[in-house]
Amino acid sequence: MRKFKGFQKGVNLGGWISQYDINTEEHFNTFITKADIERIAGWGLDHVRLPIDYEVIMEEDDSFKEKGFSYIDNAIKWCKECGLNIILDVHKTKGYMFDTNAVPDPDLFFKEKALQDSFITLWKEIAARYGKYSEFVAFELLNEVVNKDFTLVWNQISKRAITEIRKIAPDSFIIVGGTCYNSAACVQDLDAPYDGKIVYNFHCYEPLIFTHQSAYWVENMPSDFHISYPETVGEFRAAGENIGQATMGALYMDSIKSDDKGAVLFERLFESAVSYAEKMNVPLYCGEYGVIDQAPLPDTVRWFEDIHSVFEKYGIGRAVWNYKQKDFGIVDAHYADIADRLVENL
């Protein structure tokens, strides 16, 4: 399978100009600095993924905020100086975000041309500003489309966005993910690549019941729930019988067997995505994966070792979620005892 060269080992910068808790200039100026980028480069990684919420750089009338773009400019400058590549990921666009509670009607984006036009306007501006850095800056169209019912519409929106970006930035890599929160199983629903610089994207937090144990935002998840890794799929299913979201989806796919465990589970989860990417001769990339800071530390290390072994087997590029905070921050105090092993594995 083709590799996404220069984007094999990375980390997300979530919480800075996307999903931020404090909307102040002080936050934007201090949450991530050049020292953080130097630290990441020192780990031996080759890139960062920078999630961006449209409100930081775009007004509601579709005009642009120069101050917001200055944060992206700094990130690109620091990455260039430190020898890192960077992905610009639109994490939230007008009318849509993967957190369906964050917008009045998350399906509206896929139905209203005006919202889609705004999305195209946003990407034309990003392409105009950063397409000249195609040797180390890549573009990710949109984070985690949720509703599988909009697969066809999302492919149409993606094609339109790529067509407009290509008029301005012909050489930039463009990353496209499928539905169901960028599920690996939905990669096969993406259109054939429009050119040789398209990358297929998926995310992996499976088994969700382990990686999101005690997570306050998971439906019916007890705040004191804990579970070990590795367990068999059957054991994970049984433990999650009363935890709705944690037992939905991937662990119940026909290809997943109840006795699957450890790296075998990731092999099964990625199987269709790997097959489709190979067929289409498109690089495959995992833009997010990680373990919540509520999980047992030794088990967290085992999870990372297993998923990384499968990434390496197939040459899948990846970026861990998250550099700091957001309940997954690998530099946070919770991970101190295993930080060296985590970084070694990245």
C-alpha positions in Angstrom: 0.0 0.0 0.0 1.2 3.5 -0.8 2.5 5.4 2.2 1.6 9.0 3.1 5.2 10.0 3.1 6.1 12.6 5.7 3.0 11.9 7.6 3.7 8.6 9.2 4.0 9.5 12.9 2.3 12.5 14.4 0.3 14.1 17.2 -2.9 16.2 17.3 -2.9 19.8 18.7 -6.5 19.7 19.8 -7.8 22.2 22.3 -5.7 25.1 20.8 -7.8 26.6 18.0 -10.5 23.9 18.0 -12.5 22.6 20.9 -10.9 25.2 23.1 -12.3 25.8 26.6 -11.3 29.4 26.8 -11.9 31.8 23.9 -9.4 34.5 24.7 -6.3 35.9 22.9 -4.2 34.8 25.9 -5.3 31.2 25.4 -4.5 31.2 21.7 -1.1 32.8 22.3 -0.1 30.4 25.0 -1.8 27.0 24.7 0.7 25.9 22.0 4.0 27.7 21.5 7.2 27.0 19.5 8.6 25.1 22.5 5.8 22.6 22.1 6.6 22.1 18.4 10.3 21.7 19.3 9.4 19.1 21.9 7.3 17.1 19.4 10.1 17.3 16.9 12.5 16.0 19.5 10.3 12.9 19.9 11.2 11.9 16.4 7.8 12.5 14.9 7.3 13.8 11.4 4.1 15.9 11.6 1.4 17.5 13.6 -2.4 17.6 12.9 -3.9 21.0 13.6 -7.7 21.0 14.2 -9.3 24.3 13.3 -12.8 25.6 14.2 -14.1 28.0 11.5 -15.1 30.7 14.0 -11.4 31.3 14.7 -10.7 32.4 11.2 -14.1 33.2 9.6 -17.0 35.5 10.5 -20.6 34.5 10.1 -20.8 36.7 6.9 -18.0 34.6 5.4 -15.4 37.3 5.7 -12.1 36.4 7.4 -10.3 37.1 10.7 -6.6 37.9 10.2 -5.9 37.4 13.8 -7.2 33.9 13.6 -5.0 33.1 10.6 -2.0 34.4 12.5 -2.1 31.3 14.8 -2.1 29.0 11.8 0.8 31.1 10.3 2.8 30.6 13.5 2.1 26.9 13.6 3.3 26.5 10.0 6.4 28.7 10.6 7.4 26.7 13.7 6.9 23.4 12.0 9.0 24.5 9.1 11.8 25.6 11.4 11.6 22.4 13.4 11.4 20.1 10.3 7.9 18.9 10.9 5.0 18.6 8.4 1.5 19.8 9.3 -2.1 18.9 8.4 -4.7 21.7 8.5 -7.9 20.0 9.6 -11.2 21.8 9.5 -12.7 20.4 12.7 -15.8 22.5 12.6 -17.5 24.4 9.7 -20.5 26.6 9.6 -23.5 24.4 10.4 -21.6 21.3 11.2 -19.5 19.7 13.8 -18.9 16.0 14.8 -20.2 16.9 18.3 -23.8 17.0 17.2 -24.8 18.9 20.3 -22.6 21.8 19.3 -24.8 22.9 16.4 -28.6 23.3 16.2 -29.1 20.7 13.4 -25.9 18.8 12.3 -27.7 17.4 9.3 -28.5 20.8 7.9 -25.0 21.2 6.5 -25.7 18.3 4.1 -29.0 19.8 3.0 -28.4 23.5 2.7 -26.3 24.8 -0.3 -25.6 28.1 1.6 -23.7 26.2 4.3 -21.9 24.2 1.7 -21.0 27.3 -0.2 -19.5 28.7 3.0 -17.4 25.6 3.4 -16.1 26.0 -0.1 -15.3 29.7 0.6 -13.4 28.6 3.7 -11.3 26.1 1.8 -10.6 28.4 -1.1 -9.1 30.9 1.4 -7.1 28.2 3.1 -5.8 27.0 -0.2 -4.9 30.5 -1.4 -2.9 31.1 1.8 -1.2 27.8 2.3 -1.2 25.9 -1.0 2.3 27.4 -1.7 3.6 25.2 1.1 2.5 21.9 -0.5 5.9 20.3 0.3 5.0 20.1 4.0 1.4 21.3 4.5 -1.6 19.0 3.8 -5.3 19.7 3.9 -8.0 17.7 5.7 -11.5 18.6 4.4 -13.7 17.9 7.5 -13.4 16.1 10.7 -15.8 13.1 11.4 -18.9 13.2 9.3 -21.4 11.3 11.6 -24.5 10.4 9.7 -24.0 7.5 7.2 -27.2 8.5 5.4 -25.2 11.4 3.9 -22.5 9.3 2.3 -23.4 10.2 -1.2 -23.9 13.9 -0.4 -20.6 14.0 1.5 -18.8 12.5 -1.6 -20.4 15.2 -3.7 -19.4 18.0 -1.3 -15.9 16.6 -1.1 -15.6 16.5 -4.9 -16.7 20.1 -5.2 -14.2 21.2 -2.5 -11.3 19.3 -4.1 -12.1 20.7 -7.5 -12.0 24.3 -6.1 -8.9 23.6 -4.1 -7.1 22.2 -7.1 -7.6 25.4 -9.0 -5.6 27.2 -6.4 -3.4 24.5 -4.8 -2.7 21.8 -7.4 0.1 20.1 -5.5 -1.3 19.8 -1.9 -2.3 16.5 -0.5 -6.0 16.4 0.4 -7.2 14.1 3.1 -10.8 12.8 3.0 -12.6 10.7 5.6 -15.8 8.7 5.5 -18.9 8.7 7.7 -19.7 7.2 11.1 -17.1 9.4 12.8 -14.5 8.5 10.2 -15.0 4.8 10.8 -12.4 2.5 9.1 -15.4 0.5 7.8 -16.7 3.5 5.9 -13.5 4.2 4.0 -14.8 1.9 1.2 -17.7 4.2 0.7 -15.5 7.1 -0.4 -15.3 7.9 -4.1 -12.3 6.8 -6.2 -9.5 9.3 -5.9 -9.8 12.4 -8.1 -6.0 12.6 -8.5 -2.8 11.2 -7.2 -2.7 13.4 -4.1 -5.8 12.2 -2.3 -5.4 10.4 1.1 -8.1 8.3 2.8 -8.6 9.0 6.5 -10.1 7.0 9.4 -10.1 7.3 13.2 -9.8 4.5 15.7 -10.9 4.5 19.4 -11.8 0.9 19.5 -12.8 -0.8 21.7 -14.6 2.4 22.7 -15.6 0.8 26.0 -11.9 0.7 26.9 -10.6 3.9 25.3 -13.5 6.0 26.6 -14.1 4.3 30.0 -15.7 6.7 32.5 -16.0 9.3 29.8 -18.7 11.8 30.9 -19.9 12.4 27.3 -20.6 8.8 26.4 -24.2 7.9 26.8 -25.0 5.7 29.9 -21.3 5.5 30.8 -20.9 5.3 34.6 -18.3 7.8 35.9 -16.6 5.0 37.9 -16.6 2.4 35.1 -13.2 0.7 34.4 -12.1 -2.2 32.3 -8.8 -3.8 31.3 -7.1 -4.4 28.0 -6.7 -6.7 26.3 -9.9 -8.6 26.7 -11.7 -10.6 24.0 -14.4 -8.9 21.9 -17.0 -11.1 23.6 -15.8 -9.8 27.0 -16.0 -6.2 25.9 -19.5 -6.7 24.5 -20.7 -8.3 27.7 -19.2 -5.5 29.8 -20.9 -2.9 27.7 -24.4 -4.3 27.5 -25.9 -1.4 29.4 -23.6 1.3 27.9 -25.3 2.2 24.7 -22.8 4.1 22.6 -19.8 2.0 23.9 -21.4 -1.2 22.5 -22.5 0.1 19.2 -20.8 -0.1 15.8 -17.5 -1.7 15.2 -17.4 -4.5 17.7 -20.7 -5.8 16.2 -19.5 -5.9 12.6 -19.9 -9.3 10.9 -16.2 -9.5 10.3 -15.4 -9.2 14.1 -15.3 -12.5 16.0 -16.1 -12.8 19.7 -12.7 -14.3 20.5 -10.7 -11.6 18.7 -8.3 -9.9 21.0 -5.4 -7.5 20.9 -3.7 -6.7 17.6 -6.0 -9.3 15.8 -9.0 -6.9 16.6 -7.2 -4.0 14.8 -6.4 -6.3 11.9 -10.1 -7.0 11.5 -11.2 -3.4 12.0 -8.8 -2.1 9.4 -9.2 -4.9 6.9 -11.8 -3.3 4.5 -10.0 0.1 4.6 -6.7 -1.4 3.8 -8.1 -3.5 1.0 -9.9 -0.5 -0.6 -6.9 1.8 -0.2 -4.7 -0.8 -1.9 -7.2 -1.3 -4.7 -7.4 2.5 -5.3 -3.7 3.0 -4.8 -4.4 5.6 -2.2 -2.4 6.2 1.1 -4.3 5.4 4.3 -4.1 7.6 7.3 -5.4 7.4 10.9 -6.0 11.0 12.0 -7.0 10.2 15.5 -6.5 7.4 18.0 -5.8 7.3 21.7 -6.8 6.3 25.3 -8.6 8.4 27.9 -6.8 9.4 31.0 -9.1 7.1 33.1 -7.7 3.8 31.8 -5.2 1.7 33.6 -1.7 2.8 32.6 -0.2 -0.7 31.8 -3.2 -1.5 29.7 -2.9 1.8 27.9 0.7 0.9 26.9 -0.5 -2.5 25.6 -3.2 -0.8 23.5 -0.8 1.5 21.9 1.7 -1.3 21.2 -1.0 -3.4 19.5 -2.5 -0.6 17.4 1.0 0.6 16.4 2.0 -2.9 15.3 -0.9 -2.9 12.8 -0.1 0.6 11.6 3.5 -0.4 10.9 2.5 -3.6 9.2 0.4 -1.8 6.6 2.4 1.5 6.5 -0.6 3.5 7.8 0.3 7.1 8.8 -1.2 8.3 12.0 -1.6 11.2 14.6 -2.3 10.4 18.2 -5.0 12.3 20.1 -3.9 14.4 21.9 -0.8 16.3 22.7 -2.2 18.0 25.8 -5.5 18.1 27.7 -8.9 17.1 26.2 -8.9 14.0 28.5 -6.2 12.4 26.3 -3.2 14.6 26.7 0.0 12.5 26.5 2.1 15.2 28.2 -0.3 15.5 31.1 0.4 14.4 34.6 -1.7 11.3 34.4 0.6 9.7 31.8 3.9 10.7 33.6 4.7 7.1 34.6 4.4 5.8 31.1 5.2 8.9 29.1 8.6 7.6 27.8 7.0 4.3 26.7 4.2 6.1 24.9 6.5 8.5 23.1 8.8 5.6 22.2 5.7 3.9 20.6 4.5 6.9 18.7 
